[in-house]
């Protein structure tokens, strides 16, 4: 399996990779949904929080600019 690390190592996230073998292709959608719900519920129970980055933008008037 080829793993694209650019998709996994993203800021402010926990990226999980899983693989399943299911009888029918369309069965993947309810299985993925249920897995996400269970992970979310467990994270909430354990107090796991994923902080998002904050950015402060300071605005100044044009007369204060130095080029």
N, CA, C and O atoms as a Maestro MAE file, in Angstrom:
{
 s_m_m2io_version
 :::
 2.0.0
}

f_m_ct {
 s_m_title
 :::
 protein
 m_atom[268] {
  # First column is atom index #
  i_m_mmod_type
  r_m_x_coord
  r_m_y_coord
  r_m_z_coord
  i_m_residue_number
  s_m_chain_name
  s_m_pdb_residue_name
  s_m_pdb_atom_name
  i_m_atomic_number
  :::
  1 25 0.843 -1.176 0.000 1 A "UNK " " N  " 7
  2 3 0.000 0.000 0.000 1 A "UNK " " CA " 6
  3 2 0.890 1.241 0.000 1 A "UNK " " C  " 6
  4 15 1.784 1.363 0.837 1 A "UNK " " O  " 8
  5 25 0.654 2.141 -0.914 2 A "UNK " " N  " 7
  6 3 1.415 3.386 -1.020 2 A "UNK " " CA " 6
  7 2 0.705 4.457 -0.204 2 A "UNK " " C  " 6
  8 15 -0.471 4.737 -0.437 2 A "UNK " " O  " 8
  9 25 1.411 5.059 0.753 3 A "UNK " " N  " 7
  10 3 0.811 6.058 1.639 3 A "UNK " " CA " 6
  11 2 1.369 7.426 1.294 3 A "UNK " " C  " 6
  12 15 2.584 7.624 1.272 3 A "UNK " " O  " 8
  13 25 0.484 8.359 1.026 4 A "UNK " " N  " 7
  14 3 0.869 9.734 0.728 4 A "UNK " " CA " 6
  15 2 0.942 10.505 2.041 4 A "UNK " " C  " 6
  16 15 -0.092 10.893 2.585 4 A "UNK " " O  " 8
  17 25 2.159 10.732 2.559 5 A "UNK " " N  " 7
  18 3 2.329 11.377 3.853 5 A "UNK " " CA " 6
  19 2 1.839 12.820 3.855 5 A "UNK " " C  " 6
  20 15 1.497 13.350 4.912 5 A "UNK " " O  " 8
  21 25 1.801 13.460 2.696 6 A "UNK " " N  " 7
  22 3 1.286 14.833 2.640 6 A "UNK " " CA " 6
  23 2 -0.179 14.875 3.069 6 A "UNK " " C  " 6
  24 15 -0.640 15.888 3.595 6 A "UNK " " O  " 8
  25 25 -0.902 13.798 2.853 7 A "UNK " " N  " 7
  26 3 -2.305 13.755 3.233 7 A "UNK " " CA " 6
  27 2 -2.478 13.369 4.693 7 A "UNK " " C  " 6
  28 15 -3.528 13.638 5.277 7 A "UNK " " O  " 8
  29 25 -1.472 12.746 5.296 8 A "UNK " " N  " 7
  30 3 -1.591 12.285 6.675 8 A "UNK " " CA " 6
  31 2 -1.055 13.317 7.657 8 A "UNK " " C  " 6
  32 15 -1.671 13.545 8.699 8 A "UNK " " O  " 8
  33 25 0.079 13.946 7.352 9 A "UNK " " N  " 7
  34 3 0.702 14.892 8.266 9 A "UNK " " CA " 6
  35 2 0.155 16.297 8.029 9 A "UNK " " C  " 6
  36 15 0.810 17.137 7.413 9 A "UNK " " O  " 8
  37 25 -1.034 16.531 8.521 10 A "UNK " " N  " 7
  38 3 -1.668 17.822 8.352 10 A "UNK " " CA " 6
  39 2 -1.796 18.504 9.709 10 A "UNK " " C  " 6
  40 15 -2.032 17.827 10.709 10 A "UNK " " O  " 8
  41 25 -1.649 19.815 9.769 11 A "UNK " " N  " 7
  42 3 -1.714 20.505 11.056 11 A "UNK " " CA " 6
  43 2 -3.115 20.448 11.667 11 A "UNK " " C  " 6
  44 15 -4.120 20.411 10.957 11 A "UNK " " O  " 8
  45 25 -3.153 20.442 12.979 12 A "UNK " " N  " 7
  46 3 -4.409 20.482 13.741 12 A "UNK " " CA " 6
  47 2 -5.334 19.326 13.394 12 A "UNK " " C  " 6
  48 15 -6.537 19.520 13.215 12 A "UNK " " O  " 8
  49 25 -4.782 18.143 13.302 13 A "UNK " " N  " 7
  50 3 -5.612 16.991 12.975 13 A "UNK " " CA " 6
  51 2 -4.963 15.717 13.483 13 A "UNK " " C  " 6
  52 15 -3.760 15.665 13.738 13 A "UNK " " O  " 8
  53 25 -5.773 14.713 13.620 14 A "UNK " " N  " 7
  54 3 -5.291 13.366 13.871 14 A "UNK " " CA " 6
  55 2 -5.744 12.557 12.667 14 A "UNK " " C  " 6
  56 15 -6.942 12.363 12.461 14 A "UNK " " O  " 8
  57 25 -4.808 12.093 11.884 15 A "UNK " " N  " 7
  58 3 -5.149 11.346 10.675 15 A "UNK " " CA " 6
  59 2 -4.998 9.853 10.961 15 A "UNK " " C  " 6
  60 15 -3.942 9.403 11.406 15 A "UNK " " O  " 8
  61 25 -6.036 9.108 10.708 16 A "UNK " " N  " 7
  62 3 -6.021 7.673 10.912 16 A "UNK " " CA " 6
  63 2 -6.176 6.982 9.560 16 A "UNK " " C  " 6
  64 15 -6.957 7.413 8.712 16 A "UNK " " O  " 8
  65 25 -5.438 5.933 9.381 17 A "UNK " " N  " 7
  66 3 -5.506 5.170 8.142 17 A "UNK " " CA " 6
  67 2 -5.988 3.771 8.475 17 A "UNK " " C  " 6
  68 15 -5.425 3.116 9.352 17 A "UNK " " O  " 8
  69 25 -7.008 3.310 7.799 18 A "UNK " " N  " 7
  70 3 -7.515 1.965 8.045 18 A "UNK " " CA " 6
  71 2 -7.848 1.296 6.720 18 A "UNK " " C  " 6
  72 15 -8.053 1.956 5.701 18 A "UNK " " O  " 8
  73 25 -7.895 -0.009 6.762 19 A "UNK " " N  " 7
  74 3 -8.258 -0.782 5.575 19 A "UNK " " CA " 6
  75 2 -9.231 -1.878 6.001 19 A "UNK " " C  " 6
  76 15 -9.097 -2.452 7.082 19 A "UNK " " O  " 8
  77 25 -10.189 -2.155 5.163 20 A "UNK " " N  " 7
  78 3 -11.185 -3.183 5.460 20 A "UNK " " CA " 6
  79 2 -11.455 -4.003 4.216 20 A "UNK " " C  " 6
  80 15 -11.313 -3.522 3.092 20 A "UNK " " O  " 8
  81 25 -11.840 -5.229 4.429 21 A "UNK " " N  " 7
  82 3 -12.268 -6.084 3.328 21 A "UNK " " CA " 6
  83 2 -13.745 -6.377 3.561 21 A "UNK " " C  " 6
  84 15 -14.121 -7.004 4.551 21 A "UNK " " O  " 8
  85 25 -14.569 -5.915 2.634 22 A "UNK " " N  " 7
  86 3 -16.010 -6.066 2.770 22 A "UNK " " CA " 6
  87 2 -16.547 -6.872 1.601 22 A "UNK " " C  " 6
  88 15 -15.936 -6.933 0.535 22 A "UNK " " O  " 8
  89 25 -17.686 -7.480 1.818 23 A "UNK " " N  " 7
  90 3 -18.285 -8.322 0.784 23 A "UNK " " CA " 6
  91 2 -18.697 -7.512 -0.446 23 A "UNK " " C  " 6
  92 15 -18.469 -7.930 -1.581 23 A "UNK " " O  " 8
  93 25 -19.301 -6.359 -0.209 24 A "UNK " " N  " 7
  94 3 -19.764 -5.502 -1.299 24 A "UNK " " CA " 6
  95 2 -19.103 -4.133 -1.217 24 A "UNK " " C  " 6
  96 15 -18.875 -3.620 -0.121 24 A "UNK " " O  " 8
  97 25 -18.791 -3.535 -2.365 25 A "UNK " " N  " 7
  98 3 -18.135 -2.234 -2.425 25 A "UNK " " CA " 6
  99 2 -18.936 -1.162 -1.689 25 A "UNK " " C  " 6
  100 15 -18.364 -0.351 -0.961 25 A "UNK " " O  " 8
  101 25 -20.246 -1.155 -1.875 26 A "UNK " " N  " 7
  102 3 -21.085 -0.120 -1.279 26 A "UNK " " CA " 6
  103 2 -21.181 -0.234 0.242 26 A "UNK " " C  " 6
  104 15 -21.618 0.707 0.904 26 A "UNK " " O  " 8
  105 25 -20.781 -1.366 0.799 27 A "UNK " " N  " 7
  106 3 -20.807 -1.537 2.254 27 A "UNK " " CA " 6
  107 2 -19.784 -0.657 2.956 27 A "UNK " " C  " 6
  108 15 -19.866 -0.449 4.166 27 A "UNK " " O  " 8
  109 25 -18.822 -0.140 2.202 28 A "UNK " " N  " 7
  110 3 -17.778 0.672 2.827 28 A "UNK " " CA " 6
  111 2 -18.336 1.956 3.444 28 A "UNK " " C  " 6
  112 15 -17.822 2.425 4.460 28 A "UNK " " O  " 8
  113 25 -19.367 2.520 2.851 29 A "UNK " " N  " 7
  114 3 -19.872 3.809 3.317 29 A "UNK " " CA " 6
  115 2 -20.501 3.736 4.707 29 A "UNK " " C  " 6
  116 15 -20.138 4.542 5.564 29 A "UNK " " O  " 8
  117 25 -21.415 2.820 4.972 30 A "UNK " " N  " 7
  118 3 -21.943 2.747 6.341 30 A "UNK " " CA " 6
  119 2 -20.877 2.310 7.355 30 A "UNK " " C  " 6
  120 15 -20.913 2.734 8.510 30 A "UNK " " O  " 8
  121 25 -19.951 1.485 6.939 31 A "UNK " " N  " 7
  122 3 -18.879 1.045 7.835 31 A "UNK " " CA " 6
  123 2 -17.984 2.234 8.189 31 A "UNK " " C  " 6
  124 15 -17.650 2.428 9.358 31 A "UNK " " O  " 8
  125 25 -17.596 3.022 7.200 32 A "UNK " " N  " 7
  126 3 -16.768 4.206 7.456 32 A "UNK " " CA " 6
  127 2 -17.503 5.186 8.368 32 A "UNK " " C  " 6
  128 15 -16.913 5.743 9.294 32 A "UNK " " O  " 8
  129 25 -18.784 5.389 8.103 33 A "UNK " " N  " 7
  130 3 -19.577 6.310 8.905 33 A "UNK " " CA " 6
  131 2 -19.629 5.854 10.367 33 A "UNK " " C  " 6
  132 15 -19.435 6.655 11.282 33 A "UNK " " O  " 8
  133 25 -19.889 4.579 10.574 34 A "UNK " " N  " 7
  134 3 -19.979 4.043 11.932 34 A "UNK " " CA " 6
  135 2 -18.635 4.145 12.650 34 A "UNK " " C  " 6
  136 15 -18.588 4.466 13.837 34 A "UNK " " O  " 8
  137 25 -17.559 3.877 11.946 35 A "UNK " " N  " 7
  138 3 -16.231 3.985 12.539 35 A "UNK " " CA " 6
  139 2 -15.946 5.417 12.965 35 A "UNK " " C  " 6
  140 15 -15.451 5.649 14.068 35 A "UNK " " O  " 8
  141 25 -16.253 6.375 12.109 36 A "UNK " " N  " 7
  142 3 -16.041 7.791 12.453 36 A "UNK " " CA " 6
  143 2 -16.865 8.195 13.672 36 A "UNK " " C  " 6
  144 15 -16.369 8.904 14.547 36 A "UNK " " O  " 8
  145 25 -18.126 7.745 13.734 37 A "UNK " " N  " 7
  146 3 -18.971 8.064 14.880 37 A "UNK " " CA " 6
  147 2 -18.389 7.498 16.168 37 A "UNK " " C  " 6
  148 15 -18.377 8.176 17.196 37 A "UNK " " O  " 8
  149 25 -17.907 6.263 16.118 38 A "UNK " " N  " 7
  150 3 -17.353 5.634 17.316 38 A "UNK " " CA " 6
  151 2 -16.056 6.320 17.761 38 A "UNK " " C  " 6
  152 15 -15.830 6.512 18.956 38 A "UNK " " O  " 8
  153 25 -15.216 6.684 16.808 39 A "UNK " " N  " 7
  154 3 -13.974 7.397 17.147 39 A "UNK " " CA " 6
  155 2 -14.314 8.742 17.773 39 A "UNK " " C  " 6
  156 15 -13.746 9.110 18.802 39 A "UNK " " O  " 8
  157 25 -15.239 9.480 17.158 40 A "UNK " " N  " 7
  158 3 -15.643 10.782 17.694 40 A "UNK " " CA " 6
  159 2 -16.188 10.641 19.116 40 A "UNK " " C  " 6
  160 15 -15.833 11.420 20.001 40 A "UNK " " O  " 8
  161 25 -17.046 9.651 19.331 41 A "UNK " " N  " 7
  162 3 -17.640 9.425 20.652 41 A "UNK " " CA " 6
  163 2 -16.561 9.101 21.683 41 A "UNK " " C  " 6
  164 15 -16.577 9.631 22.795 41 A "UNK " " O  " 8
  165 25 -15.633 8.235 21.312 42 A "UNK " " N  " 7
  166 3 -14.565 7.859 22.255 42 A "UNK " " CA " 6
  167 2 -13.651 9.037 22.560 42 A "UNK " " C  " 6
  168 15 -13.271 9.244 23.712 42 A "UNK " " O  " 8
  169 25 -13.298 9.805 21.548 43 A "UNK " " N  " 7
  170 3 -12.476 10.993 21.786 43 A "UNK " " CA " 6
  171 2 -13.189 11.929 22.768 43 A "UNK " " C  " 6
  172 15 -12.564 12.471 23.679 43 A "UNK " " O  " 8
  173 25 -14.489 12.112 22.578 44 A "UNK " " N  " 7
  174 3 -15.259 12.987 23.461 44 A "UNK " " CA " 6
  175 2 -15.260 12.440 24.884 44 A "UNK " " C  " 6
  176 15 -15.087 13.198 25.838 44 A "UNK " " O  " 8
  177 25 -15.453 11.133 25.035 45 A "UNK " " N  " 7
  178 3 -15.448 10.501 26.358 45 A "UNK " " CA " 6
  179 2 -14.097 10.655 27.056 45 A "UNK " " C  " 6
  180 15 -14.037 10.847 28.271 45 A "UNK " " O  " 8
  181 25 -13.024 10.572 26.289 46 A "UNK " " N  " 7
  182 3 -11.673 10.650 26.849 46 A "UNK " " CA " 6
  183 2 -11.166 12.083 26.969 46 A "UNK " " C  " 6
  184 15 -10.071 12.308 27.484 46 A "UNK " " O  " 8
  185 25 -11.941 13.046 26.504 47 A "UNK " " N  " 7
  186 3 -11.536 14.440 26.594 47 A "UNK " " CA " 6
  187 2 -10.484 14.848 25.573 47 A "UNK " " C  " 6
  188 15 -9.760 15.822 25.782 47 A "UNK " " O  " 8
  189 25 -10.397 14.116 24.480 48 A "UNK " " N  " 7
  190 3 -9.430 14.443 23.432 48 A "UNK " " CA " 6
  191 2 -9.971 15.612 22.621 48 A "UNK " " C  " 6
  192 15 -11.075 15.545 22.081 48 A "UNK " " O  " 8
  193 25 -9.195 16.675 22.539 49 A "UNK " " N  " 7
  194 3 -9.574 17.844 21.743 49 A "UNK " " CA " 6
  195 2 -8.501 18.098 20.699 49 A "UNK " " C  " 6
  196 15 -7.315 17.879 20.947 49 A "UNK " " O  " 8
  197 25 -8.915 18.553 19.551 50 A "UNK " " N  " 7
  198 3 -7.983 18.890 18.483 50 A "UNK " " CA " 6
  199 2 -8.024 20.409 18.330 50 A "UNK " " C  " 6
  200 15 -8.970 20.952 17.759 50 A "UNK " " O  " 8
  201 25 -7.003 21.091 18.838 51 A "UNK " " N  " 7
  202 3 -7.011 22.548 18.746 51 A "UNK " " CA " 6
  203 2 -6.760 23.014 17.314 51 A "UNK " " C  " 6
  204 15 -6.036 22.376 16.549 51 A "UNK " " O  " 8
  205 25 -7.363 24.117 16.982 52 A "UNK " " N  " 7
  206 3 -7.153 24.702 15.676 52 A "UNK " " CA " 6
  207 2 -6.220 25.896 15.818 52 A "UNK " " C  " 6
  208 15 -6.285 26.608 16.820 52 A "UNK " " O  " 8
  209 25 -5.368 26.127 14.852 53 A "UNK " " N  " 7
  210 3 -4.420 27.236 14.961 53 A "UNK " " CA " 6
  211 2 -5.139 28.589 14.967 53 A "UNK " " C  " 6
  212 15 -6.190 28.762 14.349 53 A "UNK " " O  " 8
  213 25 -4.550 29.516 15.669 54 A "UNK " " N  " 7
  214 3 -5.083 30.875 15.720 54 A "UNK " " CA " 6
  215 2 -4.093 31.795 15.030 54 A "UNK " " C  " 6
  216 15 -2.880 31.603 15.123 54 A "UNK " " O  " 8
  217 25 -4.607 32.768 14.356 55 A "UNK " " N  " 7
  218 3 -3.748 33.727 13.674 55 A "UNK " " CA " 6
  219 2 -4.235 35.128 14.027 55 A "UNK " " C  " 6
  220 15 -5.424 35.433 13.935 55 A "UNK " " O  " 8
  221 25 -3.298 35.962 14.429 56 A "UNK " " N  " 7
  222 3 -3.614 37.346 14.743 56 A "UNK " " CA " 6
  223 2 -3.126 38.215 13.597 56 A "UNK " " C  " 6
  224 15 -1.967 38.123 13.191 56 A "UNK " " O  " 8
  225 25 -4.001 39.050 13.080 57 A "UNK " " N  " 7
  226 3 -3.658 39.937 11.974 57 A "UNK " " CA " 6
  227 2 -3.747 41.370 12.490 57 A "UNK " " C  " 6
  228 15 -4.790 41.799 12.982 57 A "UNK " " O  " 8
  229 25 -2.655 42.095 12.373 58 A "UNK " " N  " 7
  230 3 -2.624 43.489 12.786 58 A "UNK " " CA " 6
  231 2 -2.738 44.363 11.551 58 A "UNK " " C  " 6
  232 15 -1.983 44.191 10.594 58 A "UNK " " O  " 8
  233 25 -3.657 45.282 11.566 59 A "UNK " " N  " 7
  234 3 -3.834 46.204 10.449 59 A "UNK " " CA " 6
  235 2 -3.313 47.575 10.874 59 A "UNK " " C  " 6
  236 15 -3.540 48.020 11.999 59 A "UNK " " O  " 8
  237 25 -2.636 48.213 9.984 60 A "UNK " " N  " 7
  238 3 -2.153 49.567 10.272 60 A "UNK " " CA " 6
  239 2 -2.461 50.461 9.084 60 A "UNK " " C  " 6
  240 15 -2.707 49.988 7.974 60 A "UNK " " O  " 8
  241 25 -2.440 51.743 9.335 61 A "UNK " " N  " 7
  242 3 -2.763 52.674 8.266 61 A "UNK " " CA " 6
  243 2 -1.585 52.788 7.307 61 A "UNK " " C  " 6
  244 15 -0.438 52.537 7.676 61 A "UNK " " O  " 8
  245 25 -1.888 53.169 6.076 62 A "UNK " " N  " 7
  246 3 -0.867 53.263 5.026 62 A "UNK " " CA " 6
  247 2 0.258 54.211 5.410 62 A "UNK " " C  " 6
  248 15 1.403 53.981 5.022 62 A "UNK " " O  " 8
  249 25 -0.026 55.258 6.152 63 A "UNK " " N  " 7
  250 3 1.007 56.217 6.523 63 A "UNK " " CA " 6
  251 2 2.086 55.592 7.415 63 A "UNK " " C  " 6
  252 15 3.193 56.122 7.510 63 A "UNK " " O  " 8
  253 25 1.768 54.469 8.067 64 A "UNK " " N  " 7
  254 3 2.725 53.788 8.942 64 A "UNK " " CA " 6
  255 2 3.620 52.806 8.179 64 A "UNK " " C  " 6
  256 15 4.565 52.265 8.754 64 A "UNK " " O  " 8
  257 25 3.339 52.571 6.902 65 A "UNK " " N  " 7
  258 3 4.096 51.600 6.128 65 A "UNK " " CA " 6
  259 2 5.475 52.149 5.802 65 A "UNK " " C  " 6
  260 15 5.648 53.337 5.528 65 A "UNK " " O  " 8
  261 25 6.435 51.265 5.840 66 A "UNK " " N  " 7
  262 3 7.790 51.641 5.439 66 A "UNK " " CA " 6
  263 2 8.192 50.702 4.314 66 A "UNK " " C  " 6
  264 15 8.271 49.488 4.502 66 A "UNK " " O  " 8
  265 25 8.443 51.266 3.158 67 A "UNK " " N  " 7
  266 3 8.792 50.447 1.993 67 A "UNK " " CA " 6
  267 2 10.293 50.426 1.785 67 A "UNK " " C  " 6
  268 15 10.778 49.787 0.851 67 A "UNK " " O  " 8
  :::
 }
 m_bond[267] {
  # First column is bond index #
  i_m_from
  i_m_to
  i_m_order
  :::
  1 1 2 1
  2 2 3 1
  3 3 4 2
  4 3 5 1
  5 5 6 1
  6 6 7 1
  7 7 8 2
  8 7 9 1
  9 9 10 1
  10 10 11 1
  11 11 12 2
  12 11 13 1
  13 13 14 1
  14 14 15 1
  15 15 16 2
  16 15 17 1
  17 17 18 1
  18 18 19 1
  19 19 20 2
  20 19 21 1
  21 21 22 1
  22 22 23 1
  23 23 24 2
  24 23 25 1
  25 25 26 1
  26 26 27 1
  27 27 28 2
  28 27 29 1
  29 29 30 1
  30 30 31 1
  31 31 32 2
  32 31 33 1
  33 33 34 1
  34 34 35 1
  35 35 36 2
  36 35 37 1
  37 37 38 1
  38 38 39 1
  39 39 40 2
  40 39 41 1
  41 41 42 1
  42 42 43 1
  43 43 44 2
  44 43 45 1
  45 45 46 1
  46 46 47 1
  47 47 48 2
  48 47 49 1
  49 49 50 1
  50 50 51 1
  51 51 52 2
  52 51 53 1
  53 53 54 1
  54 54 55 1
  55 55 56 2
  56 55 57 1
  57 57 58 1
  58 58 59 1
  59 59 60 2
  60 59 61 1
  61 61 62 1
  62 62 63 1
  63 63 64 2
  64 63 65 1
  65 65 66 1
  66 66 67 1
  67 67 68 2
  68 67 69 1
  69 69 70 1
  70 70 71 1
  71 71 72 2
  72 71 73 1
  73 73 74 1
  74 74 75 1
  75 75 76 2
  76 75 77 1
  77 77 78 1
  78 78 79 1
  79 79 80 2
  80 79 81 1
  81 81 82 1
  82 82 83 1
  83 83 84 2
  84 83 85 1
  85 85 86 1
  86 86 87 1
  87 87 88 2
  88 87 89 1
  89 89 90 1
  90 90 91 1
  91 91 92 2
  92 91 93 1
  93 93 94 1
  94 94 95 1
  95 95 96 2
  96 95 97 1
  97 97 98 1
  98 98 99 1
  99 99 100 2
  100 99 101 1
  101 101 102 1
  102 102 103 1
  103 103 104 2
  104 103 105 1
  105 105 106 1
  106 106 107 1
  107 107 108 2
  108 107 109 1
  109 109 110 1
  110 110 111 1
  111 111 112 2
  112 111 113 1
  113 113 114 1
  114 114 115 1
  115 115 116 2
  116 115 117 1
  117 117 118 1
  118 118 119 1
  119 119 120 2
  120 119 121 1
  121 121 122 1
  122 122 123 1
  123 123 124 2
  124 123 125 1
  125 125 126 1
  126 126 127 1
  127 127 128 2
  128 127 129 1
  129 129 130 1
  130 130 131 1
  131 131 132 2
  132 131 133 1
  133 133 134 1
  134 134 135 1
  135 135 136 2
  136 135 137 1
  137 137 138 1
  138 138 139 1
  139 139 140 2
  140 139 141 1
  141 141 142 1
  142 142 143 1
  143 143 144 2
  144 143 145 1
  145 145 146 1
  146 146 147 1
  147 147 148 2
  148 147 149 1
  149 149 150 1
  150 150 151 1
  151 151 152 2
  152 151 153 1
  153 153 154 1
  154 154 155 1
  155 155 156 2
  156 155 157 1
  157 157 158 1
  158 158 159 1
  159 159 160 2
  160 159 161 1
  161 161 162 1
  162 162 163 1
  163 163 164 2
  164 163 165 1
  165 165 166 1
  166 166 167 1
  167 167 168 2
  168 167 169 1
  169 169 170 1
  170 170 171 1
  171 171 172 2
  172 171 173 1
  173 173 174 1
  174 174 175 1
  175 175 176 2
  176 175 177 1
  177 177 178 1
  178 178 179 1
  179 179 180 2
  180 179 181 1
  181 181 182 1
  182 182 183 1
  183 183 184 2
  184 183 185 1
  185 185 186 1
  186 186 187 1
  187 187 188 2
  188 187 189 1
  189 189 190 1
  190 190 191 1
  191 191 192 2
  192 191 193 1
  193 193 194 1
  194 194 195 1
  195 195 196 2
  196 195 197 1
  197 197 198 1
  198 198 199 1
  199 199 200 2
  200 199 201 1
  201 201 202 1
  202 202 203 1
  203 203 204 2
  204 203 205 1
  205 205 206 1
  206 206 207 1
  207 207 208 2
  208 207 209 1
  209 209 210 1
  210 210 211 1
  211 211 212 2
  212 211 213 1
  213 213 214 1
  214 214 215 1
  215 215 216 2
  216 215 217 1
  217 217 218 1
  218 218 219 1
  219 219 220 2
  220 219 221 1
  221 221 222 1
  222 222 223 1
  223 223 224 2
  224 223 225 1
  225 225 226 1
  226 226 227 1
  227 227 228 2
  228 227 229 1
  229 229 230 1
  230 230 231 1
  231 231 232 2
  232 231 233 1
  233 233 234 1
  234 234 235 1
  235 235 236 2
  236 235 237 1
  237 237 238 1
  238 238 239 1
  239 239 240 2
  240 239 241 1
  241 241 242 1
  242 242 243 1
  243 243 244 2
  244 243 245 1
  245 245 246 1
  246 246 247 1
  247 247 248 2
  248 247 249 1
  249 249 250 1
  250 250 251 1
  251 251 252 2
  252 251 253 1
  253 253 254 1
  254 254 255 1
  255 255 256 2
  256 255 257 1
  257 257 258 1
  258 258 259 1
  259 259 260 2
  260 259 261 1
  261 261 262 1
  262 262 263 1
  263 263 264 2
  264 263 265 1
  265 265 266 1
  266 266 267 1
  267 267 268 2
  :::
 }
}
